[in-house]
Amino acid sequence: MGNITMTRGKVIKLILFIIVLSCLVVAGIQVVPVLLELIKDPDSIRTKLESYGALAPLVYVIIQILQVIFVVIPADILTVCAGYVFGIPLAVVLSLCGLLFGSMSAFYMARFFGRNFVKSIIKKDKLDRINNVINSSKGSVGLFLICMIPLVPKDLLMYVSGITPIKERRLFPVYLISRIPGVIVGASIGANTHDKDYKGIMLSLIGLVGLVIVTYLLNKLYHEKHKKRQK
């Protein structure tokens, strides 16, 4: 009976895998071109979202979730668009919600379907590098620093995390907190661009450059200390 149950479970899992993969392909064909087109023109994003009225924030969160799942563009670009449309406070909240739910979706898909599913998305060498960072003795620090770097796609981390022993209670808080600085900077760039506040834009860009420099220096310090411990 045990073997029959296992075989039946594998068949069900395979069917679900095919269904999910097919849905992702179909959705990707529909969604990806729209995402790429929208980010070229912030005004078109604003017009499109405003056409949904009170549902506009929810629509944006769904777009952000899909962006994380499809790993098409850095989420920071959508955050800039959110700042342009919603202003800084609401853009920050919506972006963090979209990033968290999207990351959880990617994580649990990988955890459910397993390593072969992730390998179909990510090249082995990149998968191994991310896996080493996540599961090192200082993995939380490494993960935090990687996720802080602006304009670098981090969504692949969630797929890899799903096939590692990492605990959700460790992963998601670190991921969410690390995204806050970049989200605030991105939202402020978008909001100031909409308001044509050139001083604000300049300050936001300075903040972006500062964030990049700080994360670069912290990453460098982290790797140097990590190498010394291994000697």
Rosetta blueprint (number, residue, H / E / L):
1 M L
2 G H
3 N H
4 I H
5 T H
6 M H
7 T H
8 R H
9 G H
10 K H
11 V H
12 I H
13 K H
14 L H
15 I H
16 L H
17 F H
18 I H
19 I H
20 V H
21 L H
22 S H
23 C H
24 L H
25 V H
26 V H
27 A H
28 G H
29 I H
30 Q H
31 V H
32 V H
33 P H
34 V H
35 L H
36 L H
37 E H
38 L H
39 I L
40 K L
41 D L
42 P H
43 D H
44 S H
45 I H
46 R H
47 T H
48 K H
49 L H
50 E H
51 S L
52 Y L
53 G H
54 A H
55 L H
56 A H
57 P H
58 L H
59 V H
60 Y H
61 V H
62 I H
63 I H
64 Q H
65 I H
66 L H
67 Q H
68 V H
69 I H
70 F H
71 V L
72 V L
73 I L
74 P L
75 A H
76 D H
77 I H
78 L H
79 T H
80 V H
81 C H
82 A H
83 G H
84 Y H
85 V H
86 F H
87 G L
88 I H
89 P H
90 L H
91 A H
92 V H
93 V H
94 L H
95 S H
96 L H
97 C H
98 G H
99 L H
100 L H
101 F H
102 G H
103 S H
104 M H
105 S H
106 A H
107 F H
108 Y H
109 M H
110 A H
111 R H
112 F H
113 F H
114 G L
115 R H
116 N H
117 F H
118 V H
119 K H
120 S L
121 I L
122 I L
123 K L
124 K H
125 D H
126 K H
127 L H
128 D H
129 R H
130 I H
131 N H
132 N H
133 V H
134 I H
135 N L
136 S L
137 S L
138 K L
139 G H
140 S H
141 V H
142 G H
143 L H
144 F H
145 L H
146 I H
147 C H
148 M H
149 I L
150 P L
151 L L
152 V L
153 P L
154 K L
155 D L
156 L H
157 L H
158 M H
159 Y H
160 V H
161 S H
162 G L
163 I L
164 T L
165 P L
166 I L
167 K L
168 E H
169 R H
170 R H
171 L H
172 F H
173 P H
174 V H
175 Y H
176 L H
177 I H
178 S H
179 R H
180 I H
181 P H
182 G H
183 V H
184 I H
185 V H
186 G H
187 A H
188 S H
189 I H
190 G H
191 A H
192 N H
193 T H
194 H H
195 D L
196 K L
197 D L
198 Y H
199 K H
200 G H
201 I H
202 M H
203 L H
204 S H
205 L H
206 I H
207 G H
208 L H
209 V H
210 G H
211 L H
212 V H
213 I H
214 V H
215 T H
216 Y H
217 L H
218 L H
219 N H
220 K H
221 L H
222 Y H
223 H H
224 E H
225 K H
226 H H
227 K H
228 K H
229 R H
230 Q H
231 K L
